[in-house]
Amino acid sequence: MRIQNESLTLDGTDMQSDIVSDPIWLAHIVNFSIQIVFTGTPNGSFKIQGSNDAGSATNNVSNADVTNWSDVGSTTVNVTAAGSHIYNIENSGYKWARLVWTDSSSGSPSTITSARYNVKGA
């Protein structure tokens, strides 16, 4: 069984502009979760996007030209205060996923303090 818990390498990222995480390779994965913790007074939304592009991955690390992305239904969450959010995606059928932050205004400074994903599958 493949179980992996990794950082999205967004820790310390300023939320006053749009952010897109690196792709997460989901081959052989049945379920995955993403948790984001943030400070300040952000004003925007998080969502998950998926892709079935072939891409490539080595040792479970994505390194690959994934260009076609689609929003995963019902994953958009609006954020207007410091806090955290966790996604739990069951029975995903796509090969790649990524986290997207869309900034709605450049108000008070806000920062992602932790962004991690956990995958579980065959």
N, C-alpha and C positions, 0 to 999 in steps of 0.2 A: 504494500500500500504506500502510495506517495503522500507524505505529509510534509508541509513546508510552511514556515513562518518567517517572513522577511520584511524588511523596511521598504517602503516605496521611495526612499531617499528624498523625501520632501520636508524632513524636519528642519525647522528654522526658515521655511519659505514664507515670504511676505505675501499676504492674501490680497493686496491692493491691485492685482492684475490677474488676468486669466492664467490658470495653471492646468497642465496636462501631465499626468504621470507617465512613466515608461510603461510599456505593455507588460502584462502578466501572462505568462504562458500557461494555458489551461489544459494541455494535452493530458488525457487520462484522469482528469479531475471531474469529480461529481459535484462537490460543494466547495464554495469558497466564501470568505468574509473579508471585508475591508473595514478597518477602524481608523477614524481621523479624530485627533484632539486639537483644538485651536483656542487661541486667546484673543483678547481685544474685543473690538466691536465689528466683526465682519458684516458685509452686506452683499449676499450673493447666493449661489446655489451649487451644491455638489450633485453629480450624477455619475452613473457607470455607463460606459460604452463597451460594446463587444464587437469582435471581428472574426470572420472565418477565413481571412487571408491565409495563404500557406505560410508565409514568414519562415523563420527558423529560430531554433533555440538550442543552446549547448549547455549541458549540465544544469538544466532547469532555468537558465538565465536567458532572457530574450535578447536577441541582437539583430532583429530583423525587420526590415522593410514592410511593416504592416501599414497600409494606407487607407483602407476602406473601413470606416467605423460607423456604427449605428447605435443610437441611444437604446439602452435596455429599459423596457417599460416599467413604469412605476418606481424608478430609482431617484428621481429628482427630489431633493430636499432643500428647502430654503433655510438660510442661516442668517440671523441678525444679532447674535450674542455669542459670547465665549461659551464653549462647551465641547461636546463630542458627539459623534454619530457612528453607528456601526451598521454595515450592510451584511445580511446573511443570504447568500444566493444559493438555492438548492437546485439540483438537476440542470445546471447550465449546459448548453449544447454547443456553445461557441468555443473557438480555439484560443482567443485572446480577450483580455479585458483590460480596461484602464479607468482611472479615476479622473474626472474633469471638474475643475472649479471655475465658475463663471462669475466674475466680479460685477456687481451692479452699480457700485459707486466707489470712489476713492475717499472714503470717510476716515474714520479712526484707524490707526495702525492695528493690524491683526496678523497673527502668525500661526502657521501649522506647527505644533510642537511635537506631534507624533502622527505618523501615517504608516500602518502596517497591514499586510495581508496574510491570510492563512488559507492554505489549500489542502484538500483531502480527497483522495481518489485512489484508483487502482494502480 
